[in-house]
Amino acid sequence: MHVPLWLALLIVGWLGVKLARPPWWLVAVLLVGGYLAAQSVLAPALAAVLK
């Protein structure tokens, strides 16, 4: 079975929010921060660290 990455991330994220119950502001900060970091000059360095 092949599941698209975006769908798997959506399901894991939804389960994480439901089970861990983090504050919504923390979820928003992580999402916006991740998006901004991916669009910055730090993106290659972050990719190397996470690889």
TIVO-2410 file (N, C-alpha, C; in nm, 3 decimals):
# residues 51
REC num residu      c1      c2      c3 atome chaine
REC   1      M   0.084  -0.118   0.000     N      A
REC   1      M   0.000   0.000   0.000    CA      A
REC   1      M   0.089   0.124   0.000     C      A
REC   2      H   0.061   0.216  -0.090     N      A
REC   2      H   0.138   0.340  -0.099    CA      A
REC   2      H   0.053   0.455  -0.048     C      A
REC   3      V   0.107   0.525   0.051     N      A
REC   3      V   0.038   0.639   0.110    CA      A
REC   3      V   0.120   0.764   0.080     C      A
REC   4      P   0.057   0.869   0.030     N      A
REC   4      P   0.132   0.993   0.005    CA      A
REC   4      P   0.190   1.048   0.136     C      A
REC   5      L   0.307   1.110   0.126     N      A
REC   5      L   0.375   1.163   0.244    CA      A
REC   5      L   0.289   1.266   0.314     C      A
REC   6      W   0.223   1.353   0.240     N      A
REC   6      W   0.141   1.458   0.303    CA      A
REC   6      W   0.027   1.397   0.384     C      A
REC   7      L  -0.029   1.286   0.337     N      A
REC   7      L  -0.137   1.222   0.411    CA      A
REC   7      L  -0.085   1.156   0.538     C      A
REC   8      A   0.029   1.090   0.528     N      A
REC   8      A   0.089   1.028   0.647    CA      A
REC   8      A   0.124   1.133   0.752     C      A
REC   9      L   0.181   1.247   0.708     N      A
REC   9      L   0.216   1.354   0.802    CA      A
REC   9      L   0.092   1.415   0.865     C      A
REC  10      L  -0.013   1.428   0.786     N      A
REC  10      L  -0.138   1.483   0.838    CA      A
REC  10      L  -0.197   1.391   0.946     C      A
REC  11      I  -0.196   1.261   0.921     N      A
REC  11      I  -0.250   1.166   1.019    CA      A
REC  11      I  -0.166   1.162   1.146     C      A
REC  12      V  -0.035   1.158   1.130     N      A
REC  12      V   0.054   1.155   1.247    CA      A
REC  12      V   0.041   1.285   1.327     C      A
REC  13      G   0.033   1.398   1.257     N      A
REC  13      G   0.016   1.526   1.326    CA      A
REC  13      G  -0.115   1.535   1.401     C      A
REC  14      W  -0.223   1.488   1.338     N      A
REC  14      W  -0.354   1.491   1.402    CA      A
REC  14      W  -0.355   1.402   1.527     C      A
REC  15      L  -0.296   1.282   1.515     N      A
REC  15      L  -0.289   1.193   1.631    CA      A
REC  15      L  -0.203   1.253   1.741     C      A
REC  16      G  -0.094   1.317   1.703     N      A
REC  16      G  -0.008   1.380   1.803    CA      A
REC  16      G  -0.079   1.489   1.880     C      A
REC  17      V  -0.157   1.571   1.809     N      A
REC  17      V  -0.231   1.678   1.875    CA      A
REC  17      V  -0.340   1.619   1.965     C      A
REC  18      K  -0.407   1.515   1.917     N      A
REC  18      K  -0.514   1.454   1.997    CA      A
REC  18      K  -0.461   1.383   2.121     C      A
REC  19      L  -0.348   1.315   2.109     N      A
REC  19      L  -0.296   1.235   2.220    CA      A
REC  19      L  -0.211   1.316   2.317     C      A
REC  20      A  -0.126   1.404   2.266     N      A
REC  20      A  -0.034   1.478   2.353    CA      A
REC  20      A  -0.097   1.607   2.405     C      A
REC  21      R  -0.196   1.660   2.335     N      A
REC  21      R  -0.266   1.783   2.372    CA      A
REC  21      R  -0.172   1.901   2.398     C      A
REC  22      P  -0.086   1.934   2.300     N      A
REC  22      P  -0.002   2.053   2.317    CA      A
REC  22      P  -0.088   2.178   2.300     C      A
REC  23      P  -0.043   2.291   2.353     N      A
REC  23      P  -0.118   2.415   2.331    CA      A
REC  23      P  -0.118   2.451   2.182     C      A
REC  24      W  -0.228   2.509   2.134     N      A
REC  24      W  -0.239   2.540   1.991    CA      A
REC  24      W  -0.137   2.642   1.946     C      A
REC  25      W  -0.096   2.735   2.038     N      A
REC  25      W   0.003   2.833   1.998    CA      A
REC  25      W   0.136   2.765   1.969     C      A
REC  26      L   0.168   2.658   2.041     N      A
REC  26      L   0.292   2.585   2.016    CA      A
REC  26      L   0.287   2.514   1.881     C      A
REC  27      V   0.174   2.457   1.847     N      A
REC  27      V   0.157   2.393   1.717    CA      A
REC  27      V   0.175   2.496   1.606     C      A
REC  28      A   0.113   2.614   1.623     N      A
REC  28      A   0.123   2.720   1.522    CA      A
REC  28      A   0.267   2.769   1.508     C      A
REC  29      V   0.336   2.787   1.620     N      A
REC  29      V   0.475   2.834   1.615    CA      A
REC  29      V   0.564   2.733   1.544     C      A
REC  30      L   0.546   2.605   1.571     N      A
REC  30      L   0.626   2.502   1.506    CA      A
REC  30      L   0.598   2.495   1.356     C      A
REC  31      L   0.471   2.506   1.318     N      A
REC  31      L   0.437   2.502   1.176    CA      A
REC  31      L   0.492   2.623   1.101     C      A
REC  32      V   0.472   2.741   1.155     N      A
REC  32      V   0.520   2.863   1.089    CA      A
REC  32      V   0.673   2.866   1.090     C      A
REC  33      G   0.733   2.828   1.202     N      A
REC  33      G   0.880   2.825   1.209    CA      A
REC  33      G   0.940   2.725   1.112     C      A
REC  34      G   0.879   2.610   1.099     N      A
REC  34      G   0.928   2.511   1.003    CA      A
REC  34      G   0.915   2.558   0.860     C      A
REC  35      Y   0.803   2.624   0.830     N      A
REC  35      Y   0.783   2.677   0.695    CA      A
REC  35      Y   0.886   2.786   0.664     C      A
REC  36      L   0.907   2.875   0.758     N      A
REC  36      L   1.004   2.983   0.736    CA      A
REC  36      L   1.147   2.930   0.726     C      A
REC  37      A   1.180   2.830   0.806     N      A
REC  37      A   1.315   2.773   0.800    CA      A
REC  37      A   1.338   2.701   0.668     C      A
REC  38      A   1.234   2.638   0.614     N      A
REC  38      A   1.247   2.567   0.487    CA      A
REC  38      A   1.267   2.663   0.371     C      A
REC  39      Q   1.220   2.786   0.385     N      A
REC  39      Q   1.233   2.885   0.278    CA      A
REC  39      Q   1.355   2.974   0.296     C      A
REC  40      S   1.435   2.951   0.399     N      A
REC  40      S   1.548   3.040   0.428    CA      A
REC  40      S   1.678   2.982   0.375     C      A
REC  41      V   1.786   3.056   0.399     N      A
REC  41      V   1.919   3.009   0.358    CA      A
REC  41      V   1.966   2.895   0.447     C      A
REC  42      L   1.897   2.872   0.558     N      A
REC  42      L   1.933   2.763   0.648    CA      A
REC  42      L   1.882   2.627   0.601     C      A
REC  43      A   1.798   2.626   0.498     N      A
REC  43      A   1.737   2.502   0.452    CA      A
REC  43      A   1.839   2.392   0.419     C      A
REC  44      P   1.948   2.420   0.344     N      A
REC  44      P   2.045   2.313   0.317    CA      A
REC  44      P   2.111   2.258   0.444     C      A
REC  45      A   2.139   2.348   0.539     N      A
REC  45      A   2.200   2.302   0.664    CA      A
REC  45      A   2.102   2.216   0.743     C      A
REC  46      L   1.977   2.257   0.747     N      A
REC  46      L   1.876   2.177   0.819    CA      A
REC  46      L   1.855   2.043   0.752     C      A
REC  47      A   1.859   2.040   0.619     N      A
REC  47      A   1.843   1.914   0.548    CA      A
REC  47      A   1.959   1.820   0.577     C      A
REC  48      A   2.079   1.875   0.588     N      A
REC  48      A   2.196   1.792   0.617    CA      A
REC  48      A   2.188   1.735   0.759     C      A
REC  49      V   2.140   1.815   0.853     N      A
REC  49      V   2.129   1.770   0.992    CA      A
REC  49      V   2.021   1.663   1.005     C      A
REC  50      L   1.908   1.683   0.936     N      A
REC  50      L   1.797   1.590   0.949    CA      A
REC  50      L   1.812   1.465   0.863     C      A
REC  51      K   1.910   1.463   0.777     N      A
REC  51      K   1.929   1.349   0.688    CA      A
REC  51      K   1.992   1.231   0.754     C      A
***
